[in-house]
Amino acid sequence: AGKQYVCRELSIIGTEQSVPTLAKMLSGQETSDMARYALERIPGSAVDEALRSALGQAKGNARIGIINSLGQRRDKGAVGALSGLLGESDEAVAIAAAAALGQIADSQAAEALAKAKNKADGKLLLVVLDAYLKCADQLVADGNKVGATAIYKELQKEGMPKPIRTAALTGMINATKK
C-alpha cells in the first residue's frame, strides 16, 4: 500500500530522478503496474529508455503492461523492439505489440504493421489491421495525406474484413476533406 501511494504521488510530482527506482520495479509482477502508472506520466527520454530496457526482462502481464506503456507514451524508439514481438508465440504479447504500434503511429510503425498483416491471422490480424488504420489516421493528422491514402487503399482491397474496408473508405473520404 505504501508503494502504491508513493507511485501515485510520483505520477504527479515525479521527475527523471525518480526513474531509476521505478525502473527496478518494472519487472516484478506485484510492482510493475504501480511503477508504470508513475512512469507513464513522467516526461523525459529516461523513462522511455527504462521501459525499453525492462521489456526484455519482464515476463507475463508485466511485459504486456510495459508494451502498453510504450504505446501510451508513443515511444518511436521502441518500434523496432515492438515489431519483433509481432511474431511472438504468446498471442497476448503480439496483440499488445500491434496495439502499441498503432498508438505510436509513425511511418516505421505503419511499415511494421504492413508486413505483419500479411502473416497474422485470427484476433491478431484484426488488431494489426485496426492499428494500421490508426497509423493512417495519424498520417492524415500529421499532414501526410499521400501516405495515409496509400494505406487506406490497401485496406480497401478485396478480402479485407468489411468493418476495416468501411473504416478505410471513411478515412479516405475524411482525408480528402481536410
C-alpha positions in Angstrom: 0.0 0.0 0.0 2.9 2.3 0.8 4.5 1.7 -2.6 1.2 2.4 -4.4 0.8 5.7 -2.6 4.3 6.8 -3.4 3.8 5.8 -7.1 0.6 7.8 -7.3 2.3 10.8 -5.9 5.3 10.4 -8.2 2.9 10.3 -11.2 2.1 13.9 -10.3 5.4 15.2 -9.0 8.0 12.7 -10.3 11.0 13.7 -12.4 13.7 11.9 -14.2 15.4 11.4 -10.8 12.6 9.0 -9.9 13.2 6.8 -12.9 16.0 4.5 -11.7 14.0 3.5 -8.6 10.8 3.0 -10.6 12.6 1.1 -13.3 13.7 -1.6 -10.7 10.0 -2.2 -10.0 9.0 -2.8 -13.6 9.8 -6.5 -13.9 8.1 -7.5 -10.7 4.6 -8.9 -11.1 3.4 -7.2 -8.0 5.0 -3.8 -8.6 5.0 -3.4 -12.4 1.6 -1.8 -12.6 2.2 0.9 -10.0 5.7 1.7 -11.4 4.2 2.0 -14.9 1.4 4.3 -13.6 4.0 6.7 -12.3 6.4 6.4 -15.3 3.8 7.0 -18.0 3.2 10.4 -16.6 6.9 11.5 -16.0 8.3 13.4 -19.0 11.7 12.7 -20.5 13.7 10.2 -22.5 15.0 8.4 -19.4 11.5 6.9 -18.9 11.4 5.6 -22.5 14.8 4.1 -22.1 13.9 2.4 -18.8 10.7 0.9 -20.3 12.6 -0.3 -23.4 15.3 -1.9 -21.2 12.7 -3.6 -18.9 10.8 -5.0 -21.9 13.4 -7.7 -22.5 13.5 -8.7 -18.8 9.8 -8.8 -17.9 7.5 -11.8 -18.3 3.8 -12.3 -18.5 1.5 -9.5 -17.6 4.3 -7.2 -16.6 5.7 -7.5 -20.1 2.3 -6.8 -21.7 1.9 -3.8 -19.4 5.3 -2.4 -20.4 4.4 -2.8 -24.1 1.2 -0.9 -23.4 3.1 1.9 -21.7 5.5 2.2 -24.6 2.4 2.7 -26.9 0.8 5.1 -24.4 4.0 7.2 -24.5 4.2 7.0 -28.3 7.9 6.0 -28.0 9.2 5.9 -31.5 12.4 4.4 -30.2 10.5 1.2 -29.3 9.2 0.5 -32.8 12.0 -2.0 -33.6 11.5 -4.0 -30.4 7.7 -3.9 -30.8 7.9 -5.0 -34.4 9.9 -8.1 -33.3 7.2 -9.0 -30.9 4.5 -9.2 -33.6 5.6 -12.7 -34.4 5.7 -13.8 -30.7 4.2 -17.2 -29.9 2.4 -15.7 -27.0 -0.6 -14.2 -28.7 -1.3 -11.7 -25.9 2.2 -10.2 -26.3 1.8 -10.0 -30.1 -1.6 -8.3 -29.8 -0.3 -5.8 -27.3 2.7 -5.0 -29.6 0.4 -4.4 -32.5 -1.9 -2.1 -30.5 1.2 -0.2 -29.2 2.4 0.3 -32.8 -1.0 1.7 -33.6 -0.7 4.2 -30.8 2.9 5.2 -31.9 1.5 5.5 -35.4 4.6 6.8 -37.3 5.8 5.7 -40.7 8.1 3.0 -39.2 5.2 1.6 -37.1 3.0 1.6 -40.3 5.7 -0.3 -42.2 5.9 -2.9 -39.5 2.2 -3.4 -39.4 2.0 -3.6 -43.2 4.4 -6.6 -43.1 2.6 -8.1 -40.1 -0.9 -8.0 -41.7 0.3 -10.5 -44.4 1.4 -13.0 -41.7 -1.1 -12.6 -39.0 -4.5 -14.3 -38.6 -7.4 -14.5 -36.2 -7.6 -12.0 -33.5 -4.1 -10.7 -34.1 -4.9 -9.9 -37.7 -7.9 -7.7 -36.6 -5.7 -5.9 -34.1 -3.0 -5.4 -36.7 -5.5 -4.0 -39.2 -7.0 -1.7 -36.7 -3.6 -0.4 -35.7 -2.7 0.1 -39.3 -5.8 2.2 -39.7 -4.7 4.3 -36.7 -1.4 4.8 -38.4 -3.2 6.1 -41.5 -5.3 8.4 -39.4 -2.2 9.8 -37.6 -0.5 10.3 -41.0 -3.5 12.5 -42.1 -3.3 14.4 -38.8 0.5 14.9 -39.5 -0.3 16.2 -43.0 0.9 13.2 -44.9 -2.3 12.5 -46.9 -0.4 10.7 -49.7 1.0 8.1 -47.2 -2.4 7.8 -45.5 -4.2 7.3 -48.8 -1.9 4.5 -49.8 -2.7 2.7 -46.5 -6.5 3.3 -46.9 -6.4 1.9 -50.5 -4.5 -1.1 -49.3 -7.1 -1.7 -46.6 -10.0 -1.4 -49.0 -8.8 -4.4 -51.1 -11.0 -7.5 -51.6 -10.5 -10.0 -48.8 -10.2 -7.4 -46.0 -12.9 -7.6 -43.3 -15.9 -5.5 -44.1 -15.5 -3.2 -41.0 -11.9 -2.5 -41.9 -12.8 -1.7 -45.5 -15.6 0.6 -44.3 -13.3 2.4 -41.9 -10.6 2.7 -44.6 -13.2 4.3 -47.0 -14.3 6.7 -44.3 -10.7 7.6 -43.6 -10.0 8.3 -47.2 -13.1 10.5 -47.5 -12.1 12.4 -44.4 -8.5 12.8 -45.7 -9.7 14.4 -48.9 -11.8 16.9 -46.9 -9.0 18.1 -44.7 
